[in-house]
């Protein structure tokens, strides 16, 4: 058997999330179908991080095993010929038997993109979160620094979260503005279900002046989801990078999306 790792990019708007579901269009479902046609055998893929309905990725990583001996180019060009336009395989690399897209990952990085314009966007409507009221990115950044480090993120996990522990280690979180766009850039060892969207919801309250920056500490220490804000929309969320040990020489993030 051969083990292959691959980088995947997708617009999540038209799909019911990552995980394959019978009778529903999902990222995993389409990808497995395409790779199975290339391999001429059933293929099961495992991802670095499952994304919800409407969430996008520019840096998702998957792995799969196959008995099919194909050129690496076949796993990209061949699979892409069978995939819908909103899903693409960016690269494929042979890996050792020990590699696992999820369990070998050292960190995941997400970006949450907000269009802070008074009028709604059209072209980017499915790819950003529109917030028409003024936001102070500097205050949002200041407040977000309280989340750095290994802490209990119970206040930022959904009721459907299956993780055995609410402890996560945020390596960095940055909030920056570029014109009308505000980007929340966050990296951690791993994330709880809805964690980034719940953090974004709290920061939107702070940035809009509805809460003081210190409020985010109160929410964190409460360890109670009811103390936080509404879960922010999935449309602005991107899984943009997964890091692995240096022994795995994967292509870097290409940064083709400007503010992303």
C-alpha positions, 0 to 999 in steps of 0.5 A: 500500500502507498500512503499519499498526503494532499493539499485541498482547497475549497469554497464550502458554500455549496456543501454540507461541511467536510464529513461524508453524509449519505445523500448530501454533497460534502467535501469528503464525499466528492473528494473520495469519489474523484480519487476513487476514479483515479485509483480505480478502487475505493479510497477513504480520505482523512483530514487535518480538521473537519470544517462545518457547512459554509466554511472554506479552506485554502490549506486543508491537508488529507491523507489516503492509502491506495494499492494503485501505482499512479504518478503524483500528478495523477492525484492532482490533475486527475482528481481535479478533472472529476471534482466540482469547480469549488474543490481542488487538489493543490498538491500530492506527496508520498508520505511514510506509514506513520503519517496521519493528516490529523494526528501528525499535525502540530498546529492549525491556523484559521482566518476569519474575514469580515467585510466592514462596509456599510453596504453588503458585498455582492461578489464576495458575499459567500466568502466573507462575513458582512458587518455593516457597523464600524469596528475597531480592529485595534481594540479587537486585537488588544482584547484577543491577546487574553486568549493566548496560551493553554487555557480552558475554552469551554465558553467557546465550544459548541454544545455538540463538541465531542472533544474529551477536554476543553483545553487548547493552546492558542499560539497567536491571534492577530486582528488587522485591518486592510481597507474595509476588510478585518482579518482575525488570524489565529493559530492553535494546536487544535480547535474545539467545535465552533471555537473560532466562530465563537471567538469571532462573535465575542470580538465583534461585540468588543470591536463594535463597542458593545463590550469592553476589551476586558469582557473577553476575560470574563467570558473565558474564565466563566467556562460557560458558553451562555456567557459569550456572544452569538456564533459568527457566520461560517461564510468568513472562516477559512482553514488556511494552514496546517503545520507538521514536523519538518520531516514532512516537506509539504508545499507552503501556503501560497497566499493567493487570496490577498487578505486571506 
